[in-house]
Amino acid sequence: MPYGYHGRVLHVNLSTGGITVEEPDERFYRHYMGGSAMGLYYLLKNTPPGTDPLGPANTLALMVSPLTGVPISGQSRMTATTRSPLTNMVGDSQCGGFWPAEFKFTGFDGVVITGRAETPVYLWIHNGEAELRDARHLWGRDTHDVQTALEDELGDKRVEVLQCGVAGENGVRFAAMINMSNRANGRTGMGAVMGSKNLKAVVVRGKQRPTLADPDAVKALTRWGADRAPDDMGSMTLLGTTALVRTQHSRGGLPTYNYDSGVFDDHDGISGQTMRETMLKENDTCYACVVRCKRVVEVTEGPYRVDPVYGGPEYETLATFGSYCGVSDLAAVAYANQLCNQYGMDTIACGATIAWAMDCFEHGIITLEDTGGIALNYGDAAAMVQMVEMIARREGFGDVLADGSAQAARRFGPEAEDLLLTVKGSEMPAHMPQVKRSLALIYAVNPFGADHMSSEHDGSYTEYNPRIAELGLVDPQPATALNPEKVRYAFYTQCAYSLLDTLSVCQFVYGPDWQLFSMSQLTDLVRAVTGWPVTLFELQKLGERRLNMLRAFNAREGYGRDQDTIPKKLTKPLTGGKSDGMFVTVEEVERAKDTYYAMAGWDVSTGMPLRGKLEELGIGWVADELEAARLPESV
């Protein structure tokens, strides 16, 4: 058994109730390591082509890494991988908190879930053992209620609970998986897949720490990080991601009124500074992390009472429920965040879908007759909050929006589709490609839809950066450039971020730019934990391997370059502030895609991985899978 691992992967068939344990060899672990790459291995191996995302044949893989549970900042992360019910393509999503580390302590490196239980169940994993238990008494209950009920039932207040929530039970296509009542595998509909399997929760508790190859080296890195964190990460501790509201507004990059503008006149009402002054109760953290960036808010008066057990909104949430919708009522935004954590929904998709509906309402495409009499006007906090509740419960017009804005738009025709902010059916986050031009490319080509956490952003490469230079990037470019060098920057940092999701580490703590630990220090950590003499080159190739596996899943299902598009709205000039008049053209994105595919070793005409690239990355079996599915012909 290699250092850093237990050498055991749990397999659960909910249809039969069968539970088995696989013991992969060291070569397997060295090749895939953990997290997203390991999850994709099982997704591709176990899920037949054409599988219904909400059918029993879909695979849900929950994977950690050799670094998970190590006493150092930023390692308590878990990746969930499945076929997404929101995009019908590959789904991939990460969470933090204490669940990932506690899962690692149960004595397993991952769990692969297939099938569908006849009645609701929960999976109880503890100290190297696993069992399925009846969960009918938990169905229909809010996340915190379920958390406390399971703590009482199992007689242990320290169990960690990952659950699908009421939204997942109801098949909301952007339902999230929630742990700690406030941490989410938010994107691509993981909660809906969990709910479709009648799997209410995965509950974990354990005491089995994996052995480290060089504990002293790990301790030295831990001490270095703890000493540097107050200076290097002080702003993250003080304001977390909420600091970005003012910053993005000042740069003309705060999405407002469904991306019509990059400035929000009332932005200060939803800023992190205002949150800290008015409702911040405390900072929370993830297992063993000294950064403590998680917001916890409380509101005890007024129409929107916010319970601190549901955490607090991050930047993306402040934007999607705030500026996207023209809402400046911070308490309402915080309450919308609570509802999403309470019912189990992705705040980005939920807020952006409501903003799209408001845009359609303003243009007369959606009417009062469609909404059941609810006026979806920009700036109406009460309507926004009401719609969050209705989506989670699939009530009234909420039932339409619960399928996501892209599917909802098909009901209302081309005019509604022109107002969409989706890529591959997944709603766009709150970082604007008009002012961060490489994001136009990354949003388009990312296999699971627009994602702001899949590459470094353009501001990191406007001047020489010694950390970025570790990746061989030494020719800085303007933030609005989308030339071949910027494409190279986007691709190299995409591989780096792909690595972070495979090593299951926090992108706020490890990374190629401003983060606490650099990519070379991450390499040192992997060596110290595993004992393998890995290099940064090997780890970058691991990130590239995972990216190709994501892409290959889509290729197997027939999805390629035609789906790598940007929303029409991005081609419309913005209004107001520093970004006034800025837009993205389809032509520049298409040119960038040509360059990107060539750099990636993919077929330029189809955007699909070529056998030569897959063989180079040591995953020739994936090319065999594509050939067996007869897609694509170029493989």
C-alpha positions in Angstrom: 0.0 0.0 0.0 1.5 3.4 -1.0 2.0 6.1 1.5 -0.9 8.6 1.8 -3.5 6.0 0.8 -5.5 3.2 2.5 -5.4 1.2 -0.7 -9.2 0.6 -0.6 -12.0 1.9 -2.8 -15.6 1.2 -1.7 -18.2 0.1 -4.3 -21.9 0.4 -3.5 -24.7 -1.0 -5.7 -27.9 0.6 -4.4 -30.1 -1.6 -6.6 -28.8 -4.9 -5.0 -27.6 -3.5 -1.7 -24.2 -5.0 -2.5 -21.1 -3.5 -0.9 -17.6 -4.5 -2.0 -14.0 -3.2 -1.5 -11.5 -2.9 -4.3 -7.8 -2.7 -3.6 -6.0 -0.9 -6.5 -2.3 -1.4 -6.9 0.3 1.3 -6.5 0.6 1.9 -10.3 -3.1 2.9 -10.4 -2.7 5.4 -7.6 0.5 6.9 -9.1 -1.3 7.3 -12.5 -4.6 8.9 -11.3 -3.7 9.9 -7.7 -7.2 10.8 -6.5 -10.0 13.4 -6.8 -11.4 14.1 -10.2 -9.0 11.9 -12.3 -9.8 8.8 -10.2 -13.5 9.6 -10.3 -13.4 9.9 -14.0 -11.7 6.5 -14.3 -14.7 4.9 -12.6 -17.3 7.0 -14.5 -15.8 6.0 -17.8 -15.4 2.4 -16.9 -18.8 1.9 -15.2 -21.3 4.2 -17.0 -22.5 2.9 -20.4 -22.7 5.4 -23.3 -26.1 7.0 -23.5 -26.9 6.6 -19.8 -29.7 8.8 -18.4 -28.1 11.1 -15.8 -31.0 10.4 -13.5 -31.2 6.7 -14.2 -29.8 3.9 -12.1 -27.0 3.1 -14.5 -25.3 6.5 -13.9 -22.2 6.4 -11.7 -21.6 8.8 -8.8 -18.0 8.7 -7.7 -16.8 10.5 -4.5 -13.0 10.7 -4.4 -10.4 12.2 -2.1 -6.6 12.1 -2.5 -3.3 11.2 -0.7 -3.2 14.8 0.7 -6.7 14.7 2.2 -6.7 14.6 6.0 -3.0 15.6 6.2 -2.7 18.3 8.9 -1.9 21.2 6.6 -4.1 24.0 5.2 -6.3 23.6 2.1 -6.4 19.8 1.8 -10.0 18.9 3.0 -11.6 18.7 -0.4 -13.7 16.0 -2.2 -14.6 15.7 -5.9 -17.9 14.3 -7.1 -18.0 13.0 -10.6 -21.0 11.8 -12.6 -23.0 12.4 -15.8 -24.7 15.8 -15.2 -28.5 16.1 -15.4 -28.1 19.8 -16.1 -25.8 19.5 -19.1 -26.2 15.9 -20.1 -22.4 15.9 -20.3 -19.7 15.1 -17.8 -20.3 16.5 -14.3 -17.6 17.5 -11.9 -17.8 19.4 -8.6 -15.8 20.0 -5.5 -16.6 20.6 -1.8 -14.7 21.6 1.3 -15.4 21.5 5.0 -14.8 18.6 7.3 -16.5 15.8 5.4 -13.6 15.1 3.1 -11.0 14.6 5.8 -13.5 12.6 8.0 -14.2 10.3 5.0 -10.5 9.7 4.5 -10.3 8.7 8.2 -12.8 6.0 7.6 -10.2 3.9 5.8 -11.2 4.5 2.2 -9.8 6.5 -0.7 -13.1 6.9 -2.5 -16.6 5.5 -3.0 -18.2 4.5 -6.3 -22.0 4.4 -6.2 -24.3 2.9 -8.8 -27.9 1.7 -9.0 -31.0 3.0 -7.3 -32.5 1.9 -4.0 -36.1 0.9 -3.9 -36.7 3.3 -0.9 -34.6 6.1 0.6 -31.4 4.9 2.3 -28.3 6.5 3.7 -24.8 5.1 3.5 -23.0 4.8 6.8 -19.2 4.5 6.5 -17.2 4.1 9.7 -13.8 2.8 10.6 -13.3 0.6 7.5 -16.9 -0.7 7.4 -19.9 0.4 5.4 -23.7 -0.3 5.5 -26.9 0.9 4.0 -29.6 2.1 6.4 -33.2 3.1 6.0 -33.7 6.9 5.4 -37.4 7.1 4.8 -37.7 9.1 8.0 -35.2 11.7 6.7 -36.9 12.3 3.3 -38.3 15.7 2.8 -36.4 17.3 5.7 -34.1 20.3 5.6 -30.3 19.8 5.6 -29.7 20.9 9.2 -32.6 18.9 10.4 -31.2 15.8 8.7 -27.7 16.6 10.1 -28.9 16.7 13.7 -31.2 13.7 13.3 -28.3 11.6 12.1 -26.1 12.8 14.9 -28.7 11.7 17.4 -29.5 8.4 15.6 -25.8 7.4 15.5 -25.0 8.8 19.0 -22.1 10.9 17.8 -22.0 14.7 17.3 -18.9 14.4 15.2 -20.3 12.4 12.3 -20.1 14.3 9.0 -23.1 14.2 6.7 -23.2 14.7 2.9 -26.7 14.9 1.6 -28.9 15.7 -1.4 -31.4 18.0 0.2 -35.1 18.5 -0.7 -34.1 20.0 -4.1 -32.2 16.8 -5.0 -35.2 14.7 -3.9 -37.3 16.8 -6.2 -35.0 16.4 -9.2 -34.0 20.1 -9.4 -31.3 19.8 -12.2 -28.9 22.1 -10.4 -29.4 20.6 -7.0 -26.2 20.4 -4.9 -24.8 18.0 -2.4 -24.5 19.7 1.0 -22.3 18.9 4.0 -22.1 20.8 7.3 -25.4 22.4 6.2 -23.4 25.0 4.4 -20.7 23.4 2.2 -21.6 22.3 -1.3 -20.7 20.3 -4.2 -22.6 23.0 -6.0 -22.2 22.7 -9.7 -23.6 20.4 -12.4 -26.5 18.8 -10.4 -24.8 16.3 -8.1 -27.7 16.5 -5.6 -30.2 15.6 -8.3 -28.2 12.4 -9.2 -28.0 11.5 -5.5 -31.7 12.1 -5.1 -32.5 10.0 -8.2 -30.7 7.1 -6.6 -32.8 7.4 -3.4 -29.6 8.1 -1.5 -30.4 10.6 1.1 -27.0 10.9 2.7 -23.4 9.5 3.0 -22.4 9.7 6.7 -18.8 9.2 7.7 -16.8 8.8 10.9 -13.3 7.3 11.4 -10.0 7.3 13.1 -7.7 5.7 10.4 -5.0 8.2 9.4 -2.9 7.1 6.4 0.9 6.8 6.9 3.0 9.7 5.6 6.4 9.1 3.9 8.1 12.1 5.4 6.2 13.5 8.4 8.9 16.0 9.2 8.8 17.5 5.7 5.0 17.8 6.0 5.4 19.6 9.4 7.9 22.0 7.9 5.5 23.0 5.1 2.6 23.3 7.6 4.6 25.6 9.8 5.7 27.7 6.8 2.1 28.1 5.7 0.9 29.0 9.2 3.6 31.6 9.6 3.0 33.2 6.2 -0.9 33.0 6.2 -1.5 36.2 8.3 0.5 38.3 5.8 -0.2 36.5 2.5 -3.8 35.5 3.1 -5.0 38.2 5.6 -7.5 39.6 3.1 -9.0 36.2 2.6 -9.4 35.8 6.4 -10.9 39.3 6.8 -13.4 39.3 3.9 -13.1 36.0 2.1 -14.3 36.1 -1.5 -16.8 38.8 -0.7 -14.1 41.4 -1.1 -14.5 40.9 -4.9 -17.8 42.8 -5.0 -16.2 46.2 -4.7 -13.1 45.1 -6.7 -15.1 43.7 -9.7 -17.4 46.7 -9.7 -14.4 49.1 -9.8 -13.0 47.2 -12.9 -16.4 47.0 -14.6 -16.5 43.3 -14.1 -19.4 42.8 -11.7 -22.2 41.1 -13.7 -25.4 43.2 -13.4 -28.9 42.9 -14.8 -28.2 39.4 -16.3 -24.8 40.6 -17.8 -26.1 43.8 -19.4 -23.6 45.8 -17.4 -20.4 45.2 -15.4 -21.2 47.9 -12.8 -23.9 47.9 -10.2 -24.7 51.3 -8.7 -25.9 49.8 -5.5 -23.0 47.3 -5.2 -21.9 48.6 -1.8 -25.1 47.3 -0.3 -24.1 43.7 -1.0 -20.3 44.2 -0.5 -18.2 42.1 1.8 -17.3 45.2 3.8 -21.0 45.9 4.4 -21.5 42.2 5.3 -18.7 42.4 7.9 -20.1 45.6 9.4 -23.7 44.5 9.6 -24.2 40.7 9.9 -21.0 38.7 10.0 -21.1 36.5 13.1 -17.7 34.7 12.7 -15.2 33.1 10.3 -15.4 29.4 9.8 -12.8 27.1 8.3 -12.2 23.6 6.8 -10.3 20.8 8.5 -6.8 21.9 9.6 -6.9 25.2 7.6 -5.5 28.4 9.1 -6.9 30.7 6.4 -10.5 30.7 7.9 -12.1 32.3 4.8 -15.6 31.0 5.3 -18.3 33.6 6.1 -20.9 32.9 8.8 -23.7 35.5 9.0 -26.8 36.0 11.2 -29.8 38.2 10.8 -32.3 38.3 13.8 -34.7 41.1 12.7 -36.6 42.0 9.6 -38.4 39.9 7.0 -35.2 37.8 6.2 -34.0 36.0 9.3 -30.8 34.2 8.6 -29.6 31.3 10.8 -25.8 31.0 11.1 -25.9 27.2 10.8 -26.3 27.8 7.1 -23.1 29.8 6.8 -23.1 32.9 4.6 -22.9 34.0 1.0 -19.6 34.0 -1.0 -18.9 36.4 -3.8 -20.6 34.3 -6.5 -23.8 34.2 -4.4 -23.7 37.9 -3.7 -23.5 38.5 -7.4 -26.0 36.0 -8.7 -28.7 36.8 -6.3 -27.6 40.4 -5.9 -26.2 42.3 -8.9 -27.4 39.8 -11.5 -31.0 40.4 -10.3 -30.5 44.1 -9.4 -31.1 43.3 -5.7 -29.2 45.4 -3.2 -30.9 44.0 -0.1 -28.0 42.1 1.6 -30.4 40.3 4.1 -32.5 39.0 1.2 -29.3 37.8 -0.6 -28.1 36.1 2.6 -31.5 34.5 3.0 -31.5 33.2 -0.6 -28.1 31.7 0.2 -29.6 30.1 3.3 -32.5 28.6 1.3 -30.0 27.1 -1.2 -28.1 25.5 1.6 -31.3 24.5 3.4 -32.8 22.8 0.4 -29.5 21.8 -1.4 -29.1 24.0 -4.5 -26.2 25.6 -6.5 -26.4 29.3 -5.7 -24.7 30.2 -9.1 -27.2 28.3 -11.2 -30.2 29.3 -9.1 -29.5 33.0 -9.0 -28.5 33.2 -12.6 -31.6 31.3 -13.7 -33.8 33.8 -11.8 -31.9 36.7 -13.3 -32.5 35.2 -16.8 -36.2 35.0 -16.0 -36.2 38.6 -14.9 -34.5 39.6 -18.1 -37.2 37.7 -20.1 -39.9 39.4 -17.9 -38.5 42.8 -18.7 -38.6 42.1 -22.4 -42.2 40.7 -22.2 -41.1 37.2 -23.2 -42.3 35.8 -19.8 -45.5 37.2 -18.5 -47.6 37.3 -15.4 -49.6 34.5 -16.8 -46.5 32.3 -17.1 -45.3 33.1 -13.5 -48.6 32.7 -11.8 -49.0 36.4 -11.1 -45.4 37.0 -9.7 -43.8 40.1 -11.2 -40.2 39.2 -11.8 -38.8 42.7 -11.9 -35.2 43.5 -11.4 -34.5 44.7 -7.9 -37.5 42.9 -6.4 -35.9 41.1 -3.5 -39.2 39.5 -2.3 -39.8 38.0 -5.8 -36.3 36.7 -6.0 -36.6 35.0 -2.6 -40.0 33.6 -3.4 -38.7 32.1 -6.6 -35.8 30.3 -4.8 -38.4 28.6 -2.5 -40.6 27.6 -5.5 -37.7 26.2 -7.4 -36.6 24.0 -4.6 -40.1 22.6 -4.1 -40.9 22.6 -7.9 -44.0 24.7 -7.3 -45.7 26.8 -9.9 -43.2 28.7 -12.2 -40.4 27.3 -10.0 -41.0 23.9 -11.6 -40.0 25.5 -15.0 -36.9 27.1 -13.6 -35.9 24.0 -11.7 -34.6 22.5 -15.0 -32.2 25.4 -15.4 -32.4 28.4 -17.6 -31.3 26.7 -20.8 -34.0 24.1 -20.7 -36.6 26.6 -19.5 -35.7 28.9 -22.5 -36.7 26.2 -24.9 -40.3 26.7 -23.8 -40.3 30.4 -24.7 -38.4 30.4 -28.0 -35.4 32.0 -29.7 -35.9 35.4 -28.0 -35.6 33.8 -24.6 -32.6 31.8 -25.7 -30.8 34.9 -26.9 -30.9 36.2 -23.2 -29.3 33.0 -21.8 -25.9 33.1 -20.0 -25.1 29.4 -20.3 -22.4 27.2 -21.8 -23.4 23.6 -22.4 -26.5 24.3 -20.4 -24.7 25.4 -17.3 -25.1 29.0 -16.0 -22.1 31.3 -16.1 -20.4 32.5 -12.9 -19.7 36.1 -11.9 -16.4 36.7 -13.7 -16.9 38.5 -17.0 -15.0 37.4 -20.2 -15.5 40.9 -21.6 -12.8 42.1 -19.1 -11.0 38.8 -18.5 -10.7 37.7 -22.1 -9.2 34.2 -21.6 -12.3 33.3 -19.7 -14.3 33.5 -23.0 -12.2 30.6 -24.3 -12.1 28.6 -21.0 -15.9 29.0 -20.5 -16.4 27.8 -24.0 -14.1 24.7 -24.0 -14.5 23.6 -20.4 -16.0 20.1 -20.5 -18.7 20.7 -17.8 -19.7 24.2 -18.7 -18.6 27.7 -17.8 -16.5 27.6 -14.7 -14.4 30.3 -13.1 -12.3 27.8 -11.1 -10.8 25.9 -14.1 -7.9 28.3 -14.9 -6.1 31.3 -13.6 -7.6 34.7 -14.5 -6.1 37.2 -16.9 -4.9 39.7 -14.2 -2.3 37.2 -13.1 -0.5 37.5 -16.5 -0.4 41.3 -17.1 3.2 41.5 -15.8 6.0 39.0 -15.1 5.0 36.7 -12.2 7.7 34.3 -10.8 5.1 31.8 -9.7 3.4 31.8 -13.1 6.9 31.4 -14.6 7.1 28.0 -12.9 4.8 26.8 -15.6 7.0 28.3 -18.4 4.8 31.4 -18.8 7.1 34.4 -19.1 5.5 36.7 -21.7 2.7 38.7 -20.0 -0.2 40.0 -22.0 -3.0 42.6 -21.6 -6.0 41.3 -19.8 -8.2 41.9 -22.8 -5.9 40.0 -25.2 -6.9 36.6 -26.7 -3.8 35.9 -28.8 -1.8 32.7 -29.0 0.3 33.5 -25.9 -2.9 34.1 -23.9 -4.3 30.8 -25.2 -1.1 29.1 -24.0 -1.5 30.8 -20.6 -5.1 29.7 -20.4 -4.3 26.1 -21.3 -1.3 25.7 -19.0 -3.1 27.2 -16.0 -6.2 25.0 -16.9 -4.0 21.9 -16.6 -2.6 23.3 -13.3 -6.2 23.8 -11.9 -7.1 20.4 -13.2 -4.3 19.0 -11.1 -5.6 20.8 -8.0 -9.0 19.1 -8.4 -7.2 15.8 -8.8 -5.1 16.3 -5.7 -8.2 17.5 -4.0 -6.7 20.7 -2.7 -8.2 24.2 -2.3 -7.5 26.6 -5.1 -7.4 29.5 -2.6 -4.4 27.8 -0.8 -2.5 26.1 -3.6 -1.9 27.4 -7.1 0.2 29.2 -9.7 -0.3 32.8 -8.7 -1.4 34.5 -5.4 -2.2 31.5 -3.3 -0.4 30.6 -0.1 1.5 27.6 -1.5 3.1 27.6 -5.0 3.0 24.8 -7.5 6.5 23.8 -6.6 5.6 23.6 -2.9 2.6 21.5 -3.8 5.0 19.2 -5.6 7.1 19.0 -2.4 4.0 18.2 -0.4 3.1 15.3 -2.7 6.6 13.9 -2.4 6.5 14.3 1.4 3.2 12.5 1.7 3.6 9.7 -0.9 7.4 9.2 -1.1 7.2 9.3 -4.9 9.9 11.4 -6.6 7.3 13.4 -8.5 8.1 16.5 -10.5 6.0 19.5 -11.4 6.1 18.2 -15.0 4.6 14.9 -14.0 1.9 16.6 -11.9 1.0 19.0 -14.8 0.6 15.9 -17.0 -1.7 14.5 -14.4 -3.8 17.6 -14.7 -3.8 17.3 -18.5 -4.7 13.6 -18.2 -7.8 14.5 -16.1 -8.7 17.3 -18.6 -8.6 14.8 -21.5 -10.7 12.3 -19.5 -13.3 14.9 -19.0 -13.2 15.8 -22.7 -13.3 12.1 -23.7 -16.5 11.4 -21.8 -18.2 14.1 -23.7 -16.7 12.9 -27.0 -18.0 9.4 -26.3 -21.5 10.9 -26.0 -21.1 12.8 -29.3 -20.3 16.2 -27.9 -17.4 18.2 -29.3 -16.5 21.6 -30.8 -20.1 22.4 -31.7 -20.9 22.7 -27.9 -17.9 24.9 -27.2 -19.7 28.2 -27.7 -20.2 31.4 -25.9 -23.6 33.0 -25.1 -24.9 35.5 -27.5 -25.1 38.1 -24.7 -21.3 38.2 -24.5 -21.3 39.7 -28.0 -23.5 42.6 -26.9 -21.6 45.8 -25.7 -21.7 46.4 -22.0 -23.0 49.6 -20.6 -21.6 51.8 -17.8 -18.3 52.1 -15.9 -14.8 51.0 -17.1 -16.2 48.2 -19.2 -18.6 50.4 -21.1 -18.8 49.2 -24.8 -16.7 46.1 -24.2 -17.8 42.8 -25.8 -16.5 39.5 -27.1 -16.7 38.4 -30.7 -17.5 34.9 -31.9 -14.6 35.2 -34.4 -11.9 35.8 -31.8 -13.2 32.9 -29.7 -13.2 30.6 -32.8 -9.6 31.6 -33.6 -8.6 31.0 -30.0 -10.3 27.6 -30.1 -8.3 26.6 -33.2 -5.1 27.4 -31.3 -6.3 25.8 -28.1 -7.2 22.5 -29.7 -3.9 22.3 -31.6 -2.0 23.0 -28.3 -4.1 20.4 -26.5 -3.5 17.7 -29.2 -7.1 17.5 -30.1 -8.8 17.4 -33.5 -9.2 21.0 -34.5 -12.3 20.3 -36.6 -14.2 18.4 -33.9 -12.5 19.5 -30.7 -12.2 15.8 -29.6 -9.1 14.1 -28.2 -6.9 12.2 -30.6 -5.5 8.8 -29.9 -1.9 10.0 -30.0 -2.6 12.5 -27.2 -4.4 9.9 -25.1 -1.6 7.4 -25.6 0.9 10.0 -24.6 -1.0 10.6 -21.4 -1.1 6.8 -20.6 -4.8 6.5 -21.2 -5.0 4.6 -24.4 -7.8 2.6 -23.0 -9.9 5.8 -23.2 -9.2 5.9 -27.0 -10.4 2.3 -27.1 -13.6 3.4 -25.4 -14.2 6.1 -27.9 -13.6 3.7 -30.8 -16.0 1.2 -29.3 -18.6 4.0 -29.2 -17.6 4.9 -32.8 -17.0 8.5 -31.7 -15.2 10.4 -33.0 -14.0 9.1 -36.3 -10.8 11.2 -35.9 -9.6 9.1 -32.9 
